[in-house]
């Protein structure tokens, strides 16, 4: 019996249309066979989230190879693994440098050295050492809240440069000029567990540095007592919603059925209170700016940078605020507790600002 020719034959077109959908699949649609991924566009405003994808991909590949238990084999995977690891490291370095530059540009920092004119160019390149040096120059300052852990990754940066590894050289078998990649100059043994641990630790050091609560030290001038009043009012809105609406929003169906646009009806608020809510929401941009310094996400706010008020005014409105409160937390009580934590954080920052200001006066 003659074998049947493949159904795709020569008429088959290599196309992504069967693999990538541009709409949400309902229960009645024919779903693709096997597992599938979902791309949420809002997530891609978050460079840290994007970078994590490269690190996770490298870890998955390493774990798969280790699980196979094969020794001295699968060398073709080395370049994809190194590419993902180094690209993740590069992105986190750029996040850190970007935050430092924004800090300086906002003029709230009194001691951060000015980035030189070459920084804008450096942040667009793939030279890890140049990016590292630009960061080190800005944080290696006697008055800058001691955030110098990045020095721990200097040996790794130096070794990456010594081996000629970057996201450009790892994409091709040969580098510019036709020479072989330095990694291929002689036989090498790659210890996958060590490789994974080294890059994971380096990236954690970077994340700890730019997401640290103390990183907001040089933005302390933004912490005002008026913000405490706004946070307290937010807590009161949540308490009223919980007590008067009868909803605690501890079950998914409660959150799904809740219509944020009908908040006033649920609360049976007086016109005075409704006006107060509108005033609160209009002032909430400044609160979100403060909380963003701590790395707290609001809607699609990117934690890899410190957005300014224009960003929030463009990307945030009242329905999104209410939606965040009732859908991003497990229950109203959880949201209330989180707001109280935020309030305590702001109180601590105000106290630190006042202490710093008194120390500055004493020195002068």
Buried (B, 14 or more C-beta within 10 A) or exposed (E): EEEEEEEEEEEEEEEEEEEEBEEEEEEEEEEEEEEEEEEEEEEEBBBBBBBBBBBEBBBEBBEEBEEEEEEEEBEEBBBBBBBBBBBBBBBBBBBBBBBBBBBBEBEBBEEBBEBEEEBEEBBEBBEBBBBBBBBBBBBEBEEBBEBEBBEEBEEBBEEBBEBBBBBBBBEEEEBEEEEEBEBBEEEEEBEBEEBBEBBBEBBEBBBEBBBBEEBBBBBBBBBBEEBBEBBEBBBBBBBBBBEEBEBBBEEEEBBEEBEBEEBEEBBEBEEEBEEBBEEBBEBBBBBBBBBBBBBBBBBBBBBBBBBBEEBBEEBBEBEBBBBBBBEBBEBBBBBBBBBEEBBEBBBEBBEBBEEBEEEEEEEE
